[in-house]
């Protein structure tokens, strides 16, 4: 079997960017999975470095399902979205 080094290197660079690209695409999904109410929680949901962060005091309560708008919280649905995003991006590589 022969491997084209240029194609291999290009694919490895794309794979290296995969985690950040998944997070970038997951951020709007996480925001949409967060209850809207007055929009404060959504506006404080951000990407910080290589993490999605819900930066407000009651994030834990919302994620535990305290809101009728998001009874499953926002983490689990976002993780499910991230799995789909990652699969789609890997197929492009």
Protein Blocks (a to p, Z undefined) as FASTA:
>chain_A
ZZdfklmmmmmmmmmmmmmmmmmmmmmmmmmmpcfklommmmmgccehjaccdddfklmm
mmnopafklmnojmlmmmmmmmmmmmmmmmmZZ
